Amino acid sequence: YIPLLVKKGFTGEIHCTEPTESLAEIILKDSAKIQEEEAERANRHGYTKHHPAEPLYTLGDVSRALPFFSVHQYHERINLDNSTKFRFLNAGHILGSSLIDLEINERSILFTGDLGRQHPLLLSPPERVLSTDILVLESTYGDRLHKIANVKEELYETIWHTYRKGGVLMIPTFAVERAQELIYILSRLQAENSLPPIPVYLDSPMGISATEVMLKMKEWQTLTDKEIYAMDSLVNLVEDVQTSRKVVENKDPKVVLAGSGMITGGRILHYLDRYIQENRNTILLVGFQAAGTRGRSLEEGTDELKFFGRYHSVKAEIRKITSLSAHADQSEILVWLRQFQSPPQLVLINHGEPHASDALRTKISHELGWTCEVARLNHNYEID
């Protein structure tokens, strides 16, 4: 929404870490491009209630927003005025992701944003925090535990299962972090000579750019030079539309990583258009699928999926790997909370579906005895 805020008159600073600035530029440009293409396609084929359909923002709007970004390092103190300052701390979720440690008139508020796993593949775990007055805590997986599984073995089995059927393995992939984690795991399988003789494609301009950012910013992640080289040499990068079309049309067995992760748009739709109606093919879901998305519909077993203005029969096999999530589960959240030397005065739980948020609230109250509640929309909370 940032380009639209600037378009509507916002002129303040947009504070972030160095990787976030690089990734935000990639994401916003990709988002604008997809919106422009979707609007053009909707107008051309007439499947829109808007006349004409228009993007929420354009590439031009993105370019005008980027100069407002202000870059910082972890632990750097940023003074907003005489009574307000903050710093970014490592959240361990994606490259450059941050907890926000905010101080206002000597009162502290810690906002977790997305909280990472205790043992992430490519990053350091979430930073330890000793105390805060108010904690605003995410709850994406507040009601469940990630499956204890060997992700490499699950991916290995799915690849070979699809290969033996002569099929195409399609992995709808979040361009930031998830794509890089999958490439890392695939590179380990390749090093063990465990992959079948098939090509692996990353068909996501945003995913390619995000991978380049991660491999360049060595101080922000934990990969060795050898691991970076292995990842770099494994994947065929599909950067232009013409090459993407050729990969889509070639029905030979292959592994394709393509955006978007919840199948809300992106190049994965072109692969689904070609392959979703054949049972020899596999769609592997590797992340959280929000309610109302095409990914959630597939996860729940739908028989047909609508995109490009029409319904498609779902014949491809649907599989999922839940343990690859970059979000901490309930137990990992509690592990992180137990590092506090003193409890916050109040924990406000947000960023989760209602049942997940309430389950985490109950668990924290019972296990830790802390005062917590699920944040209510449009409700004011006074901090004395």
Buried (B, 14 or more C-beta within 10 A) or exposed (E): EBBEBBBEEEEEEBBBBBBBBBBBBBBBBBBBBBBBEBBEBBBEEEEBEEEEBBBEBBBEBBBBBBEBBEBBEBEEEBEBEEEEBBBBBBBBBBBBBBBBBBBBEEBBBBBBBBBBBBEBBBBEBBBEBEEBBBBBBBBBBBBBEBBEEEBBEBBBEBBBBBBEBEBBBBBBBBBBBBBBBBBBBBBBBBEEEBBEEBBBBBBBBBBBBBBBBBBEBEEBBEBEEEBBEBBBEBBBBBEEEEBBEEBBEEBEBBBBBBBBBBBBBBBBBBBBBBBBBBEBBBBBBBBBBEEEBBBBBBBEEBEEBEBBEEEBEBEBBBBBBBBBBBBBBBBBBBBBBEEBEEBBBBBBBBBBBEEBBBBBBEBBBEEBEBEBBBBEEEEEEEEE
